[in-house]
Amino acid sequence: MDIRELQGYASFFMTIFLVVILYSYIVYLYKSEKKGEKDYEKYGNIALDDEITSTPIEHNPKSQSEKKELNK
């Protein structure tokens, strides 16, 4: 077994590994969106709605409490 054959096997198995990782990530995103955990379409619209006055995507109560502490 020479180095070229070893490189061929390595690239084949790496491609299969990366495809499995990609499809598992797609399934994870699909399931989390179906459960209602996150809405990834909102995140996709960030680039289109890039105004200084646009509303935040997610409500972050921690940032509100930090603002109150700074005003004290």
FENUR-V442350 format. One record per backbone hydrogen bond with DSSP energy under -1.0 kcal/mol. NH is the residue of the N-H (numbers start at 1). CO is the residue of the C=O. E is the energy in kcal/mol with one decimal. If there is no record, write none. Layout:
nh	co	e
NH	CO	E
NH	CO	E
This chain:
nh	co	e
6	2	-1.8
7	3	-2.4
8	4	-1.9
9	5	-2.1
10	6	-2.4
11	7	-2.5
12	8	-2.0
13	9	-2.6
14	10	-2.3
15	11	-2.1
16	12	-2.2
17	13	-2.4
18	14	-2.5
19	15	-2.1
20	16	-2.1
21	17	-2.2
22	18	-2.4
23	19	-2.6
24	20	-2.1
25	21	-2.0
26	22	-2.1
27	23	-2.2
28	24	-2.1
29	25	-2.4
30	26	-2.3
31	27	-2.7
32	28	-2.4
33	29	-1.8
34	30	-2.0
35	31	-2.2
37	32	-1.9
44	40	-1.4
45	41	-1.1
46	43	-1.0
49	45	-2.4
65	61	-1.8
66	62	-1.9
67	63	-1.8
68	64	-1.8
69	65	-1.8
70	66	-1.7
71	67	-1.6
